[in-house]
Amino acid sequence: MQSLQFIELNPQDFKRELVKSIKEVLLSIEEQKKPKKSIDYLSRKEVASLLKISETSVYRWTKNGRLKSYGLGNRIYYKRHEIDECIIDLTPGYHD
């Protein structure tokens, strides 16, 4: 625990420091309460439709490590943002 020393601190400065500390604590609490961004999960069929490929290709790409899958029970899901990240830019020199 931090200790504070009130040496040569006038009432206005004390009040300012107290208000500043309270605001920092409240902002920290507010940040912790913000809802986290939800993750969109897609089924194998939805991924196939999105990428315009067959479900067999989705299975093969997953097996080869191109796509990362997640399981719940006997169901397989993919994170939408990870599917989007798998698509690469083929424009030469675009990112240089």
TORTILUM-693943 format. One record per residue: x, y, z of N, C-alpha, C in turn; residue number from 1; residue in three letters. Coordinates in steps of 0.001 Angstrom, whole numbers, plus 524288, in hexadecimal, padded with zeros to 5 digits. Example, Ala and Ser with C-alpha at 12.3 -4.5 7.8 and 13.67 -1.06 7.14 Angstrom:
2
- nX nY nZ caX caY caZ cX cY cZ resi resn
- 83386 7E9C6 81E78 8300C 7EE6C 81E78 83390 7F31C 81E78 1 ala
- 83232 7F736 81BA8 83566 7FBDC 81BE4 83264 8001E 81EBE 2 ser
***
This chain:
96
- nX nY nZ caX caY caZ cX cY cZ resi resn
- 8034C 7FB6C 80000 80000 80000 80000 80377 804D0 80000 1 met
- 801F6 808AF 7FCE9 80500 80D78 7FC8E 803BF 81109 8011B 2 gln
- 8079A 813F5 802B9 806AA 817C3 806DC 80750 81D37 8049A 3 ser
- 80425 820C3 80673 8044D 8262D 804B6 80621 82999 80928 4 leu
- 80933 82D7A 807CA 80ADF 8313F 80BAE 80889 83686 80A35 5 gln
- 8061F 83904 80DEB 8038D 83E03 80CFF 806D3 8427B 80F23 6 phe
- 80B88 842D1 80D59 80F02 846F6 80F11 80E3F 84BA7 80B7B 7 ile
- 80D35 85014 80DD2 80C7A 854FF 80AFF 80865 85487 806B1 8 glu
- 80423 851FD 807CA 7FFF3 85151 803FF 7FB49 85484 805C2 9 leu
- 7F9F0 8584C 80294 7F579 85B93 80419 7F069 858B5 802BF 10 asn
- 7EC0F 85A75 804D6 7E70E 857B9 803FD 7E591 8572F 7FE3A 11 pro
- 7E6A9 85B19 7FB0A 7E547 85AC9 7F57F 7E876 8568F 7F2AF 12 gln
- 7ED8B 85651 7F3EE 7F0CF 85247 7F18D 7EF35 84CD3 7F361 13 asp
- 7EDDA 84C6D 7F85F 7EC0A 84769 7FA76 7E721 845A7 7F799 14 phe
- 7E377 84941 7F6EF 7DE92 84808 7F44C 7DFA2 84665 7EEA4 15 lys
- 7E307 8492E 7EBEF 7E45A 847FF 7E677 7E6BD 84283 7E609 16 arg
- 7EA57 8413C 7E97B 7ECCD 83C17 7E960 7E8F3 837C3 7EAB2 17 glu
- 7E581 838D6 7EE5B 7E18A 83501 7EFDA 7DDCC 833FA 7EB53 18 leu
- 7DBFC 8381B 7E8D1 7D86A 8378E 7E45E 7DB28 834AB 7DFE5 19 val
- 7E00C 835EC 7DEE7 7E30B 83355 7DACE 7E377 82D7A 7DBDD 20 lys
- 7E4A5 82C08 7E0AB 7E51B 82681 7E211 7DFF0 823A6 7E18E 21 ser
- 7DBC1 8262D 7E336 7D68A 823BF 7E2D2 7D518 822F3 7DD1F 22 ile
- 7D628 826C7 7D9CB 7D4F6 82648 7D435 7D7F4 821BA 7D1CB 23 lys
- 7DCE7 82120 7D336 7E00A 81CD2 7D11C 7DDC0 81789 7D2B1 24 glu
- 7DC1D 81716 7D787 7D9D0 81231 7D961 7D4AE 81124 7D692 25 val
- 7D16E 81520 7D5FB 7CC6A 81471 7D34D 7CD29 81306 7CD93 26 leu
- 7D0EF 81567 7CAF5 7D207 8140D 7C584 7D3E5 80E6D 7C507 27 leu
- 7D70B 80CBC 7C8BA 7D8ED 8075E 7C8AF 7D461 80386 7C956 28 ser
- 7D0E1 804B4 7CCDD 7CC4D 8015D 7CDB5 7C8D8 8014E 7C8E0 29 ile
- 7C829 805D7 7C67A 7C4EE 80639 7C1CA 7C735 802FC 7BD59 30 glu
- 7CC5B 80310 7BCAA 7CEED 7FFF8 7B89D 7CE09 7FA20 7B97B 31 glu
- 7CE33 7F87E 7BE65 7CD7D 7F2F7 7BF9B 7C7EE 7F12A 7BE97 32 gln
- 7C429 7F4BE 7BF02 7BEAE 7F353 7BE4A 7BCFA 7F357 7B89D 33 lys
- 7C028 7F595 7B518 7BEA6 7F5CF 7AF9B 7BDFB 7F049 7AD83 34 lys
- 7B9CE 7EF7F 7AA7F 7B90F 7EA41 7A850 7BD51 7E919 7A456 35 pro
- 7BF34 7E458 7A480 7C33B 7E2C9 7A0D4 7C0B8 7E1CE 79B8A 36 lys
- 7C3C9 7E2C9 79784 7C1E5 7E20B 7923B 7C081 7DC49 7916A 37 lys
- 7BBD6 7DB55 78F84 7BA3F 7D5EC 78EBF 7BCEC 7D3A8 789EE 38 ser
- 7BDB3 7CEAC 78A0F 7C049 7CBEF 785C8 7BC1A 7C91E 7829F 39 ile
- 7BC4B 7C9E8 77D84 7B8A7 7C734 77A12 7BAFA 7C1F0 77895 40 asp
- 7B802 7BDD1 779A6 7B9AB 7B88F 77843 7B68F 7B6C8 77388 41 tyr
- 7B937 7B420 77000 7B6BE 7B223 76B3E 7B732 7AC34 76B18 42 leu
- 7B33D 7A9C5 768ED 7B36E 7A419 76826 7B6AD 7A2F0 76346 43 ser
- 7B7E1 79E0B 7627B 7BAD5 79C7B 75DD5 7B7CB 79DF4 758E6 44 arg
- 7B2B3 79D3B 75913 7AF66 79E84 7548F 7AF80 7A466 7537B 45 lys
- 7AF4D 7A797 757A0 7AF69 7AD48 756F1 7B4A9 7AF21 754C9 46 glu
- 7B8EA 7ACA2 75684 7BE1F 7ADFE 75483 7BE71 7AC9B 74EB8 47 val
- 7BC7C 7A808 74D4E 7BC89 7A662 747D8 7B977 7AA40 74481 48 ala
- 7B502 7ABDB 74659 7B1CB 7AF9B 74380 7B485 7B4E5 7430E 49 ser
- 7B6E0 7B69F 7474C 7B995 7BBA7 74763 7BE22 7BBB8 74384 50 leu
- 7C121 7B783 7435D 7C5B8 7B741 73FF7 7C47F 7B509 73A8A 51 leu
- 7BFA1 7B37A 739CF 7BDE3 7B12F 734D5 7C12F 7AC6A 73361 52 lys
- 7C1B8 7A8F0 73731 7C473 7A3FD 7366E 7C105 79FA7 738AA 53 ile
- 7C28D 79AD2 737DA 7BF7B 79676 739ED 7C0C7 7958E 73FB0 54 ser
- 7BD45 792EC 7425A 7BE48 7918C 747D1 7C2F0 78DD7 74842 55 glu
- 7C3BE 78AAE 74435 7C842 78734 74420 7CD52 78A5A 74411 56 thr
- 7CD52 78EA1 7411E 7D1F6 79202 740FB 7D2E8 7948B 7464A 57 ser
- 7CEB9 79618 748E7 7CF49 7985F 74E23 7D1B6 79451 751C4 58 val
- 7CFD3 78F84 7517C 7D1F9 78B52 754AE 7D7C9 78A85 75379 59 tyr
- 7D917 78A52 74E68 7DE85 7896F 74CC7 7E207 78DFC 74E70 60 arg
- 7E035 792D2 74DD8 7E341 7976A 74F66 7E421 79777 75551 61 trp
- 7E040 79595 7582A 7E0D6 79543 75DDB 7E4ED 79129 75F3F 62 thr
- 7E489 78CAC 75CB1 7E833 78865 75DB1 7EDCB 789FD 75C51 63 lys
- 7EE73 78D16 7582A 7F3A3 78ED6 75670 7F5A5 7938A 75989 64 asn
- 7F26C 795B7 75CED 7F424 79A19 76027 7F31E 79F7B 75DDF 65 gly
- 7F095 79FC5 7596B 7EF45 7A4D9 7571C 7EB30 7A7B0 75A56 66 arg
- 7E776 7A4BE 75C5F 7E347 7A6EB 75F98 7E395 7A486 7650A 67 leu
- 7E257 7A79E 768F4 7E256 7A5B2 76E53 7DCAF 7A4E1 7700A 68 lys
- 7DB9A 7A04A 77210 7D646 79F13 773AE 7D5F8 79E9B 7799D 69 ser
- 7D130 79F15 77B90 7D014 79EA6 78122 7CB80 79AF1 781BB 70 tyr
- 7CBA4 797C9 785C7 7C78B 793EF 7867E 7C468 794C3 78B6F 71 gly
- 7BF87 79351 78B18 7BC0B 79343 78F93 7B8B7 78E5F 78EF8 72 leu
- 7B9DA 78A88 79242 7B741 7857C 79196 7B925 78312 78C81 73 gly
- 7B583 7818B 78932 7B70B 77F58 78423 7B674 7834D 77FB4 74 asn
- 7B5FC 78841 7810D 7B55E 78C5F 77D1A 7BA86 78F4D 77C58 75 arg
- 7BB5D 7910C 77782 7C010 793E9 77620 7BE86 7997D 774BB 76 ile
- 7C184 79D3E 776D2 7C087 7A2C0 775C2 7C596 7A578 77435 77 tyr
- 7C4F9 7A9D7 7718C 7C952 7AD17 76FE2 7C82F 7B2AC 77183 78 tyr
- 7CC3A 7B57F 77314 7CB89 7BAFB 77481 7CB97 7BE40 76F84 79 lys
- 7C7A0 7C195 76F0D 7C702 7C4BB 76A49 7CBDD 7C807 76934 80 arg
- 7CDF3 7CAA1 76D34 7D26D 7CE0C 76C41 7D741 7CAF5 76A8B 81 his
- 7D7B8 7C614 76C34 7DC25 7C2DD 76A7F 7DB85 7C139 764CC 82 glu
- 7D6B2 7C052 76325 7D5B4 7BF12 75DA4 7D721 7C3CC 75A50 83 ile
- 7D58B 7C86C 75C0E 7D6CA 7CD39 7592F 7DCAD 7CE0E 758DF 84 asp
- 7DF84 7CCC0 75D0A 7E530 7CD71 75D22 7E805 7C99A 7598B 85 glu
- 7E592 7C537 75849 7E800 7C151 754E5 7E842 7C326 74F39 86 cys
- 7E4FA 7C6D6 74DE2 7E4E5 7C8C6 74881 7E970 7CC90 747E0 87 ile
- 7ECD8 7CB6D 7442A 7F192 7CE94 74389 7F0FE 7D248 73EEC 88 ile
- 7F3DE 7D696 73F2E 7F3E2 7DA69 73AFE 7F7DC 7D8B3 736EA 89 asp
- 7F627 7D83D 73218 7F997 7D675 72DE8 7FBD4 7DAEE 72AAE 90 leu
- 7FAAA 7DFC6 72C33 7FCB0 7E44C 72967 80280 7E4EF 72A93 91 thr
- 805E6 7E496 7269A 80B7C 7E50B 727A2 80CEA 7EA85 72968 92 pro
- 8101D 7EAD7 72D86 811F3 7EFE0 72F7F 80DF2 7F309 7325C 93 gly
- 8094F 7F0DF 73353 80529 7F3DE 735E2 80674 7F535 73B7A 94 tyr
- 808FB 7F1A5 73E42 80A23 7F278 743CF 80FB2 7F460 744C6 95 his
- 8129A 7F583 740BE 81807 7F74C 7417C 81841 7FCF6 7430F 96 asp
***
